[in-house]
Amino acid sequence: MNTLVGCPIPGASQPKDPVRLVDANGILRSVGMSGCGYDGSEYQAYKAGAEYVRGLIEDAPTVNPETQRPIGTWIVTKTIIRGVNRYECPFCGATRFRASAFRLNYCDDCGAKLGV
């Protein structure tokens, strides 16, 4: 992730705040009223705070994990033996030896989605 600060070139990448992907469902399970030791007005304040936090979590944007995976195509580097090709991952450089890239949908080493 590019986090350049004070980029002098107009139109270039601007500073980005780091982003954390969290399990919102786990947080929602932990933010609740079970085990609340308050009563009366303290309970009402605790309940309002818990509902506010739950609302913030539920309104937070979600991310599809598939969009975080890099996508590319296998690089055919060399034909080794008649009909067997050497395929190289453009992201990590891992190699596979196959007759065709028909079933090489992703790289086993880095997890990148790859096509032919």
C-alpha positions, 0 to 999 in steps of 0.5 A: 500500500502506498503511504507516501506523505507530502507527495510533491507531484500534482495528480500523483498518489496522495497519502492513504491511511492504513485500513484494517479488515476486521471480523465485524460479526465477531465484534457484534457478538461481543457488543451486547447487553448480556452480562450487563451489571448496570441497572436504572439510568446506568443501564439505559446509558450502557444500552444506548452506547451499545446500540450506537456502537452496533449501529456504527459496525453495521453501517461500516462498508464491507469488502469482498475478499475476492477483490483483494486477490491479485488477478493476472495471467500465467506466463508461458516461459518455455516448452520443455518436452513435446507438449509440456509447457513451463508456466510462471506466476507473474506475481511470485515467480512460481513455476508449473509444468503442464501440457495446458493451463486449463486447470491452472486457475490460481497460483498454489504459492501466492493464491493469485487468480490466474487465467491463460 
